[in-house]
Amino acid sequence: MRNNKKGQALVEYVLIIALISVIVIGIINTFGGYIKDSITKTSCSISDKEYVEGKNPGDGYCK
């Protein structure tokens, strides 16, 4: 019986990638509004507009 180490390594890499993907999705769900606000603030300052903060994270806009 031969050992198929290539298949084992492939499965390990897929599991690592899946775990990293789940962690990244969780981080984006948690901090997504704050990231959106920082991008909106930058966009407002570039276009010489005033940033208006929203009630919730991610609700800010340019005026």
mmCIF file of the N, C-alpha and C atoms, coordinates in Angstrom:
data_MODEL
# 
_entry.id   MODEL 
# 
loop_
_atom_site.group_PDB 
_atom_site.id 
_atom_site.type_symbol 
_atom_site.label_atom_id 
_atom_site.label_alt_id 
_atom_site.label_comp_id 
_atom_site.label_asym_id 
_atom_site.label_entity_id 
_atom_site.label_seq_id 
_atom_site.pdbx_PDB_ins_code 
_atom_site.Cartn_x 
_atom_site.Cartn_y 
_atom_site.Cartn_z 
_atom_site.occupancy 
_atom_site.B_iso_or_equiv 
_atom_site.pdbx_formal_charge 
_atom_site.auth_seq_id 
_atom_site.auth_comp_id 
_atom_site.auth_asym_id 
_atom_site.auth_atom_id 
_atom_site.pdbx_PDB_model_num 
ATOM 1   N N  . MET A 1 1  ? 0.841   -1.177 0.000  1.00 0.00 ? 1  MET A N  1 
ATOM 2   C CA . MET A 1 1  ? 0.000   0.000  0.000  1.00 0.00 ? 1  MET A CA 1 
ATOM 3   C C  . MET A 1 1  ? 0.890   1.247  0.000  1.00 0.00 ? 1  MET A C  1 
ATOM 4   N N  . ARG A 1 2  ? 0.616   2.157  -0.881 1.00 0.00 ? 2  ARG A N  1 
ATOM 5   C CA . ARG A 1 2  ? 1.398   3.388  -0.993 1.00 0.00 ? 2  ARG A CA 1 
ATOM 6   C C  . ARG A 1 2  ? 0.771   4.494  -0.157 1.00 0.00 ? 2  ARG A C  1 
ATOM 7   N N  . ASN A 1 3  ? 1.607   5.339  0.379  1.00 0.00 ? 3  ASN A N  1 
ATOM 8   C CA . ASN A 1 3  ? 1.120   6.516  1.095  1.00 0.00 ? 3  ASN A CA 1 
ATOM 9   C C  . ASN A 1 3  ? 0.937   7.650  0.100  1.00 0.00 ? 3  ASN A C  1 
ATOM 10  N N  . ASN A 1 4  ? -0.192  8.291  0.155  1.00 0.00 ? 4  ASN A N  1 
ATOM 11  C CA . ASN A 1 4  ? -0.466  9.398  -0.741 1.00 0.00 ? 4  ASN A CA 1 
ATOM 12  C C  . ASN A 1 4  ? -0.326  10.700 0.045  1.00 0.00 ? 4  ASN A C  1 
ATOM 13  N N  . LYS A 1 5  ? 0.913   11.178 0.183  1.00 0.00 ? 5  LYS A N  1 
ATOM 14  C CA . LYS A 1 5  ? 1.178   12.376 0.977  1.00 0.00 ? 5  LYS A CA 1 
ATOM 15  C C  . LYS A 1 5  ? 0.782   13.647 0.244  1.00 0.00 ? 5  LYS A C  1 
ATOM 16  N N  . LYS A 1 6  ? 0.760   13.606 -1.079 1.00 0.00 ? 6  LYS A N  1 
ATOM 17  C CA . LYS A 1 6  ? 0.346   14.798 -1.825 1.00 0.00 ? 6  LYS A CA 1 
ATOM 18  C C  . LYS A 1 6  ? -1.115  15.132 -1.538 1.00 0.00 ? 6  LYS A C  1 
ATOM 19  N N  . GLY A 1 7  ? -1.963  14.133 -1.487 1.00 0.00 ? 7  GLY A N  1 
ATOM 20  C CA . GLY A 1 7  ? -3.374  14.346 -1.195 1.00 0.00 ? 7  GLY A CA 1 
ATOM 21  C C  . GLY A 1 7  ? -3.583  14.868 0.214  1.00 0.00 ? 7  GLY A C  1 
ATOM 22  N N  . GLN A 1 8  ? -2.774  14.349 1.146  1.00 0.00 ? 8  GLN A N  1 
ATOM 23  C CA . GLN A 1 8  ? -2.878  14.801 2.526  1.00 0.00 ? 8  GLN A CA 1 
ATOM 24  C C  . GLN A 1 8  ? -2.479  16.277 2.644  1.00 0.00 ? 8  GLN A C  1 
ATOM 25  N N  . ALA A 1 9  ? -1.418  16.666 1.979  1.00 0.00 ? 9  ALA A N  1 
ATOM 26  C CA . ALA A 1 9  ? -0.968  18.052 2.025  1.00 0.00 ? 9  ALA A CA 1 
ATOM 27  C C  . ALA A 1 9  ? -2.013  18.979 1.397  1.00 0.00 ? 9  ALA A C  1 
ATOM 28  N N  . LEU A 1 10 ? -2.634  18.534 0.322  1.00 0.00 ? 10 LEU A N  1 
ATOM 29  C CA . LEU A 1 10 ? -3.667  19.341 -0.335 1.00 0.00 ? 10 LEU A CA 1 
ATOM 30  C C  . LEU A 1 10 ? -4.845  19.577 0.604  1.00 0.00 ? 10 LEU A C  1 
ATOM 31  N N  . VAL A 1 11 ? -5.264  18.540 1.304  1.00 0.00 ? 11 VAL A N  1 
ATOM 32  C CA . VAL A 1 11 ? -6.375  18.673 2.239  1.00 0.00 ? 11 VAL A CA 1 
ATOM 33  C C  . VAL A 1 11 ? -6.004  19.634 3.365  1.00 0.00 ? 11 VAL A C  1 
ATOM 34  N N  . GLU A 1 12 ? -4.790  19.553 3.850  1.00 0.00 ? 12 GLU A N  1 
ATOM 35  C CA . GLU A 1 12 ? -4.346  20.455 4.912  1.00 0.00 ? 12 GLU A CA 1 
ATOM 36  C C  . GLU A 1 12 ? -4.347  21.910 4.435  1.00 0.00 ? 12 GLU A C  1 
ATOM 37  N N  . TYR A 1 13 ? -3.883  22.158 3.227  1.00 0.00 ? 13 TYR A N  1 
ATOM 38  C CA . TYR A 1 13 ? -3.890  23.520 2.689  1.00 0.00 ? 13 TYR A CA 1 
ATOM 39  C C  . TYR A 1 13 ? -5.309  24.041 2.522  1.00 0.00 ? 13 TYR A C  1 
ATOM 40  N N  . VAL A 1 14 ? -6.215  23.206 2.059  1.00 0.00 ? 14 VAL A N  1 
ATOM 41  C CA . VAL A 1 14 ? -7.613  23.617 1.891  1.00 0.00 ? 14 VAL A CA 1 
ATOM 42  C C  . VAL A 1 14 ? -8.224  23.956 3.245  1.00 0.00 ? 14 VAL A C  1 
ATOM 43  N N  . LEU A 1 15 ? -7.936  23.169 4.270  1.00 0.00 ? 15 LEU A N  1 
ATOM 44  C CA . LEU A 1 15 ? -8.460  23.446 5.608  1.00 0.00 ? 15 LEU A CA 1 
ATOM 45  C C  . LEU A 1 15 ? -7.904  24.758 6.161  1.00 0.00 ? 15 LEU A C  1 
ATOM 46  N N  . ILE A 1 16 ? -6.633  25.031 5.936  1.00 0.00 ? 16 ILE A N  1 
ATOM 47  C CA . ILE A 1 16 ? -6.029  26.280 6.400  1.00 0.00 ? 16 ILE A CA 1 
ATOM 48  C C  . ILE A 1 16 ? -6.664  27.472 5.687  1.00 0.00 ? 16 ILE A C  1 
ATOM 49  N N  . ILE A 1 17 ? -6.844  27.374 4.386  1.00 0.00 ? 17 ILE A N  1 
ATOM 50  C CA . ILE A 1 17 ? -7.461  28.457 3.619  1.00 0.00 ? 17 ILE A CA 1 
ATOM 51  C C  . ILE A 1 17 ? -8.900  28.677 4.071  1.00 0.00 ? 17 ILE A C  1 
ATOM 52  N N  . ALA A 1 18 ? -9.632  27.596 4.341  1.00 0.00 ? 18 ALA A N  1 
ATOM 53  C CA . ALA A 1 18 ? -11.013 27.720 4.813  1.00 0.00 ? 18 ALA A CA 1 
ATOM 54  C C  . ALA A 1 18 ? -11.053 28.404 6.174  1.00 0.00 ? 18 ALA A C  1 
ATOM 55  N N  . LEU A 1 19 ? -10.158 28.059 7.072  1.00 0.00 ? 19 LEU A N  1 
ATOM 56  C CA . LEU A 1 19 ? -10.111 28.675 8.392  1.00 0.00 ? 19 LEU A CA 1 
ATOM 57  C C  . LEU A 1 19 ? -9.788  30.158 8.299  1.00 0.00 ? 19 LEU A C  1 
ATOM 58  N N  . ILE A 1 20 ? -8.815  30.510 7.475  1.00 0.00 ? 20 ILE A N  1 
ATOM 59  C CA . ILE A 1 20 ? -8.463  31.916 7.290  1.00 0.00 ? 20 ILE A CA 1 
ATOM 60  C C  . ILE A 1 20 ? -9.640  32.684 6.690  1.00 0.00 ? 20 ILE A C  1 
ATOM 61  N N  . SER A 1 21 ? -10.352 32.089 5.756  1.00 0.00 ? 21 SER A N  1 
ATOM 62  C CA . SER A 1 21 ? -11.512 32.746 5.139  1.00 0.00 ? 21 SER A CA 1 
ATOM 63  C C  . SER A 1 21 ? -12.600 33.024 6.169  1.00 0.00 ? 21 SER A C  1 
ATOM 64  N N  . VAL A 1 22 ? -12.868 32.067 7.039  1.00 0.00 ? 22 VAL A N  1 
ATOM 65  C CA . VAL A 1 22 ? -13.882 32.252 8.072  1.00 0.00 ? 22 VAL A CA 1 
ATOM 66  C C  . VAL A 1 22 ? -13.478 33.376 9.022  1.00 0.00 ? 22 VAL A C  1 
ATOM 67  N N  . ILE A 1 23 ? -12.208 33.437 9.394  1.00 0.00 ? 23 ILE A N  1 
ATOM 68  C CA . ILE A 1 23 ? -11.716 34.486 10.285 1.00 0.00 ? 23 ILE A CA 1 
ATOM 69  C C  . ILE A 1 23 ? -11.842 35.856 9.626  1.00 0.00 ? 23 ILE A C  1 
ATOM 70  N N  . VAL A 1 24 ? -11.459 35.973 8.352  1.00 0.00 ? 24 VAL A N  1 
ATOM 71  C CA . VAL A 1 24 ? -11.535 37.247 7.639  1.00 0.00 ? 24 VAL A CA 1 
ATOM 72  C C  . VAL A 1 24 ? -12.983 37.705 7.499  1.00 0.00 ? 24 VAL A C  1 
ATOM 73  N N  . ILE A 1 25 ? -13.892 36.794 7.199  1.00 0.00 ? 25 ILE A N  1 
ATOM 74  C CA . ILE A 1 25 ? -15.309 37.151 7.087  1.00 0.00 ? 25 ILE A CA 1 
ATOM 75  C C  . ILE A 1 25 ? -15.837 37.655 8.425  1.00 0.00 ? 25 ILE A C  1 
ATOM 76  N N  . GLY A 1 26 ? -15.436 37.022 9.510  1.00 0.00 ? 26 GLY A N  1 
ATOM 77  C CA . GLY A 1 26 ? -15.853 37.483 10.835 1.00 0.00 ? 26 GLY A CA 1 
ATOM 78  C C  . GLY A 1 26 ? -15.334 38.871 11.156 1.00 0.00 ? 26 GLY A C  1 
ATOM 79  N N  . ILE A 1 27 ? -14.082 39.133 10.806 1.00 0.00 ? 27 ILE A N  1 
ATOM 80  C CA . ILE A 1 27 ? -13.494 40.458 11.051 1.00 0.00 ? 27 ILE A CA 1 
ATOM 81  C C  . ILE A 1 27 ? -14.210 41.527 10.228 1.00 0.00 ? 27 ILE A C  1 
ATOM 82  N N  . ILE A 1 28 ? -14.499 41.213 8.975  1.00 0.00 ? 28 ILE A N  1 
ATOM 83  C CA . ILE A 1 28 ? -15.185 42.189 8.115  1.00 0.00 ? 28 ILE A CA 1 
ATOM 84  C C  . ILE A 1 28 ? -16.600 42.451 8.621  1.00 0.00 ? 28 ILE A C  1 
ATOM 85  N N  . ASN A 1 29 ? -17.291 41.421 9.078  1.00 0.00 ? 29 ASN A N  1 
ATOM 86  C CA . ASN A 1 29 ? -18.635 41.630 9.624  1.00 0.00 ? 29 ASN A CA 1 
ATOM 87  C C  . ASN A 1 29 ? -18.597 42.475 10.886 1.00 0.00 ? 29 ASN A C  1 
ATOM 88  N N  . THR A 1 30 ? -17.555 42.315 11.686 1.00 0.00 ? 30 THR A N  1 
ATOM 89  C CA . THR A 1 30 ? -17.451 43.058 12.928 1.00 0.00 ? 30 THR A CA 1 
ATOM 90  C C  . THR A 1 30 ? -17.055 44.510 12.696 1.00 0.00 ? 30 THR A C  1 
ATOM 91  N N  . PHE A 1 31 ? -16.048 44.744 11.852 1.00 0.00 ? 31 PHE A N  1 
ATOM 92  C CA . PHE A 1 31 ? -15.487 46.076 11.677 1.00 0.00 ? 31 PHE A CA 1 
ATOM 93  C C  . PHE A 1 31 ? -15.823 46.712 10.335 1.00 0.00 ? 31 PHE A C  1 
ATOM 94  N N  . GLY A 1 32 ? -16.709 46.128 9.567  1.00 0.00 ? 32 GLY A N  1 
ATOM 95  C CA . GLY A 1 32 ? -17.030 46.627 8.233  1.00 0.00 ? 32 GLY A CA 1 
ATOM 96  C C  . GLY A 1 32 ? -17.547 48.050 8.209  1.00 0.00 ? 32 GLY A C  1 
ATOM 97  N N  . GLY A 1 33 ? -18.398 48.402 9.169  1.00 0.00 ? 33 GLY A N  1 
ATOM 98  C CA . GLY A 1 33 ? -18.945 49.759 9.227  1.00 0.00 ? 33 GLY A CA 1 
ATOM 99  C C  . GLY A 1 33 ? -17.874 50.791 9.492  1.00 0.00 ? 33 GLY A C  1 
ATOM 100 N N  . TYR A 1 34 ? -16.938 50.460 10.370 1.00 0.00 ? 34 TYR A N  1 
ATOM 101 C CA . TYR A 1 34 ? -15.846 51.384 10.683 1.00 0.00 ? 34 TYR A CA 1 
ATOM 102 C C  . TYR A 1 34 ? -14.915 51.567 9.478  1.00 0.00 ? 34 TYR A C  1 
ATOM 103 N N  . ILE A 1 35 ? -14.692 50.485 8.754  1.00 0.00 ? 35 ILE A N  1 
ATOM 104 C CA . ILE A 1 35 ? -13.861 50.569 7.546  1.00 0.00 ? 35 ILE A CA 1 
ATOM 105 C C  . ILE A 1 35 ? -14.554 51.433 6.500  1.00 0.00 ? 35 ILE A C  1 
ATOM 106 N N  . LYS A 1 36 ? -15.866 51.234 6.342  1.00 0.00 ? 36 LYS A N  1 
ATOM 107 C CA . LYS A 1 36 ? -16.627 52.039 5.379  1.00 0.00 ? 36 LYS A CA 1 
ATOM 108 C C  . LYS A 1 36 ? -16.593 53.517 5.760  1.00 0.00 ? 36 LYS A C  1 
ATOM 109 N N  . ASP A 1 37 ? -16.725 53.816 7.062  1.00 0.00 ? 37 ASP A N  1 
ATOM 110 C CA . ASP A 1 37 ? -16.659 55.210 7.512  1.00 0.00 ? 37 ASP A CA 1 
ATOM 111 C C  . ASP A 1 37 ? -15.309 55.841 7.215  1.00 0.00 ? 37 ASP A C  1 
ATOM 112 N N  . SER A 1 38 ? -14.226 55.106 7.427  1.00 0.00 ? 38 SER A N  1 
ATOM 113 C CA . SER A 1 38 ? -12.908 55.686 7.170  1.00 0.00 ? 38 SER A CA 1 
ATOM 114 C C  . SER A 1 38 ? -12.699 55.940 5.681  1.00 0.00 ? 38 SER A C  1 
ATOM 115 N N  . ILE A 1 39 ? -13.215 55.062 4.834  1.00 0.00 ? 39 ILE A N  1 
ATOM 116 C CA . ILE A 1 39 ? -13.116 55.281 3.387  1.00 0.00 ? 39 ILE A CA 1 
ATOM 117 C C  . ILE A 1 39 ? -13.965 56.481 2.980  1.00 0.00 ? 39 ILE A C  1 
ATOM 118 N N  . THR A 1 40 ? -15.150 56.614 3.565  1.00 0.00 ? 40 THR A N  1 
ATOM 119 C CA . THR A 1 40 ? -16.025 57.749 3.255  1.00 0.00 ? 40 THR A CA 1 
ATOM 120 C C  . THR A 1 40 ? -15.393 59.057 3.708  1.00 0.00 ? 40 THR A C  1 
ATOM 121 N N  . LYS A 1 41 ? -14.772 59.078 4.897  1.00 0.00 ? 41 LYS A N  1 
ATOM 122 C CA . LYS A 1 41 ? -14.089 60.288 5.374  1.00 0.00 ? 41 LYS A CA 1 
ATOM 123 C C  . LYS A 1 41 ? -12.992 60.705 4.408  1.00 0.00 ? 41 LYS A C  1 
ATOM 124 N N  . THR A 1 42 ? -12.229 59.735 3.929  1.00 0.00 ? 42 THR A N  1 
ATOM 125 C CA . THR A 1 42 ? -11.154 60.024 2.982  1.00 0.00 ? 42 THR A CA 1 
ATOM 126 C C  . THR A 1 42 ? -11.727 60.569 1.680  1.00 0.00 ? 42 THR A C  1 
ATOM 127 N N  . SER A 1 43 ? -12.807 59.970 1.205  1.00 0.00 ? 43 SER A N  1 
ATOM 128 C CA . SER A 1 43 ? -13.442 60.437 -0.030 1.00 0.00 ? 43 SER A CA 1 
ATOM 129 C C  . SER A 1 43 ? -13.968 61.861 0.123  1.00 0.00 ? 43 SER A C  1 
ATOM 130 N N  . CYS A 1 44 ? -14.533 62.162 1.274  1.00 0.00 ? 44 CYS A N  1 
ATOM 131 C CA . CYS A 1 44 ? -15.047 63.519 1.517  1.00 0.00 ? 44 CYS A CA 1 
ATOM 132 C C  . CYS A 1 44 ? -13.920 64.543 1.511  1.00 0.00 ? 44 CYS A C  1 
ATOM 133 N N  . SER A 1 45 ? -12.817 64.198 2.148  1.00 0.00 ? 45 SER A N  1 
ATOM 134 C CA . SER A 1 45 ? -11.713 65.157 2.200  1.00 0.00 ? 45 SER A CA 1 
ATOM 135 C C  . SER A 1 45 ? -11.071 65.350 0.829  1.00 0.00 ? 45 SER A C  1 
ATOM 136 N N  . ILE A 1 46 ? -11.048 64.328 0.005  1.00 0.00 ? 46 ILE A N  1 
ATOM 137 C CA . ILE A 1 46 ? -10.480 64.453 -1.344 1.00 0.00 ? 46 ILE A CA 1 
ATOM 138 C C  . ILE A 1 46 ? -11.365 65.332 -2.212 1.00 0.00 ? 46 ILE A C  1 
ATOM 139 N N  . SER A 1 47 ? -12.684 65.195 -2.066 1.00 0.00 ? 47 SER A N  1 
ATOM 140 C CA . SER A 1 47 ? -13.611 65.957 -2.911 1.00 0.00 ? 47 SER A CA 1 
ATOM 141 C C  . SER A 1 47 ? -14.045 67.275 -2.277 1.00 0.00 ? 47 SER A C  1 
ATOM 142 N N  . ASP A 1 48 ? -13.369 67.698 -1.218 1.00 0.00 ? 48 ASP A N  1 
ATOM 143 C CA . ASP A 1 48 ? -13.657 68.965 -0.522 1.00 0.00 ? 48 ASP A CA 1 
ATOM 144 C C  . ASP A 1 48 ? -15.112 69.059 -0.065 1.00 0.00 ? 48 ASP A C  1 
ATOM 145 N N  . LYS A 1 49 ? -15.627 67.967 0.464  1.00 0.00 ? 49 LYS A N  1 
ATOM 146 C CA . LYS A 1 49 ? -16.970 67.954 1.025  1.00 0.00 ? 49 LYS A CA 1 
ATOM 147 C C  . LYS A 1 49 ? -16.886 67.701 2.520  1.00 0.00 ? 49 LYS A C  1 
ATOM 148 N N  . GLU A 1 50 ? -17.980 67.968 3.195  1.00 0.00 ? 50 GLU A N  1 
ATOM 149 C CA . GLU A 1 50 ? -18.036 67.790 4.648  1.00 0.00 ? 50 GLU A CA 1 
ATOM 150 C C  . GLU A 1 50 ? -18.556 66.386 4.960  1.00 0.00 ? 50 GLU A C  1 
ATOM 151 N N  . TYR A 1 51 ? -17.888 65.707 5.887  1.00 0.00 ? 51 TYR A N  1 
ATOM 152 C CA . TYR A 1 51 ? -18.319 64.377 6.314  1.00 0.00 ? 51 TYR A CA 1 
ATOM 153 C C  . TYR A 1 51 ? -19.375 64.517 7.400  1.00 0.00 ? 51 TYR A C  1 
ATOM 154 N N  . VAL A 1 52 ? -20.492 63.817 7.224  1.00 0.00 ? 52 VAL A N  1 
ATOM 155 C CA . VAL A 1 52 ? -21.569 63.814 8.211  1.00 0.00 ? 52 VAL A CA 1 
ATOM 156 C C  . VAL A 1 52 ? -21.637 62.413 8.810  1.00 0.00 ? 52 VAL A C  1 
ATOM 157 N N  . GLU A 1 53 ? -21.465 62.344 10.127 1.00 0.00 ? 53 GLU A N  1 
ATOM 158 C CA . GLU A 1 53 ? -21.452 61.053 10.807 1.00 0.00 ? 53 GLU A CA 1 
ATOM 159 C C  . GLU A 1 53 ? -22.871 60.522 10.964 1.00 0.00 ? 53 GLU A C  1 
ATOM 160 N N  . GLY A 1 54 ? -23.055 59.229 10.710 1.00 0.00 ? 54 GLY A N  1 
ATOM 161 C CA . GLY A 1 54 ? -24.363 58.607 10.855 1.00 0.00 ? 54 GLY A CA 1 
ATOM 162 C C  . GLY A 1 54 ? -24.588 58.100 12.265 1.00 0.00 ? 54 GLY A C  1 
ATOM 163 N N  . LYS A 1 55 ? -25.774 57.571 12.509 1.00 0.00 ? 55 LYS A N  1 
ATOM 164 C CA . LYS A 1 55 ? -26.109 57.038 13.829 1.00 0.00 ? 55 LYS A CA 1 
ATOM 165 C C  . LYS A 1 55 ? -25.341 55.752 14.125 1.00 0.00 ? 55 LYS A C  1 
ATOM 166 N N  . ASN A 1 56 ? -25.171 54.929 13.121 1.00 0.00 ? 56 ASN A N  1 
ATOM 167 C CA . ASN A 1 56 ? -24.478 53.642 13.254 1.00 0.00 ? 56 ASN A CA 1 
ATOM 168 C C  . ASN A 1 56 ? -23.185 53.655 12.448 1.00 0.00 ? 56 ASN A C  1 
ATOM 169 N N  . PRO A 1 57 ? -22.234 52.819 12.807 1.00 0.00 ? 57 PRO A N  1 
ATOM 170 C CA . PRO A 1 57 ? -21.021 52.720 11.992 1.00 0.00 ? 57 PRO A CA 1 
ATOM 171 C C  . PRO A 1 57 ? -21.370 52.315 10.552 1.00 0.00 ? 57 PRO A C  1 
ATOM 172 N N  . GLY A 1 58 ? -20.828 53.040 9.610  1.00 0.00 ? 58 GLY A N  1 
ATOM 173 C CA . GLY A 1 58 ? -21.075 52.770 8.203  1.00 0.00 ? 58 GLY A CA 1 
ATOM 174 C C  . GLY A 1 58 ? -22.182 53.617 7.607  1.00 0.00 ? 58 GLY A C  1 
ATOM 175 N N  . ASP A 1 59 ? -22.837 54.447 8.422  1.00 0.00 ? 59 ASP A N  1 
ATOM 176 C CA . ASP A 1 59 ? -23.927 55.285 7.936  1.00 0.00 ? 59 ASP A CA 1 
ATOM 177 C C  . ASP A 1 59 ? -23.493 56.701 7.561  1.00 0.00 ? 59 ASP A C  1 
ATOM 178 N N  . GLY A 1 60 ? -22.219 57.021 7.711  1.00 0.00 ? 60 GLY A N  1 
ATOM 179 C CA . GLY A 1 60 ? -21.741 58.363 7.396  1.00 0.00 ? 60 GLY A CA 1 
ATOM 180 C C  . GLY A 1 60 ? -21.805 58.640 5.906  1.00 0.00 ? 60 GLY A C  1 
ATOM 181 N N  . TYR A 1 61 ? -21.858 59.943 5.569  1.00 0.00 ? 61 TYR A N  1 
ATOM 182 C CA . TYR A 1 61 ? -21.936 60.324 4.150  1.00 0.00 ? 61 TYR A CA 1 
ATOM 183 C C  . TYR A 1 61 ? -21.310 61.708 3.968  1.00 0.00 ? 61 TYR A C  1 
ATOM 184 N N  . CYS A 1 62 ? -21.086 62.060 2.707  1.00 0.00 ? 62 CYS A N  1 
ATOM 185 C CA . CYS A 1 62 ? -20.536 63.374 2.357  1.00 0.00 ? 62 CYS A CA 1 
ATOM 186 C C  . CYS A 1 62 ? -21.676 64.333 2.073  1.00 0.00 ? 62 CYS A C  1 
ATOM 187 N N  . LYS A 1 63 ? -21.485 65.593 2.477  1.00 0.00 ? 63 LYS A N  1 
ATOM 188 C CA . LYS A 1 63 ? -22.522 66.609 2.246  1.00 0.00 ? 63 LYS A CA 1 
ATOM 189 C C  . LYS A 1 63 ? -21.931 67.772 1.511  1.00 0.00 ? 63 LYS A C  1 
# 
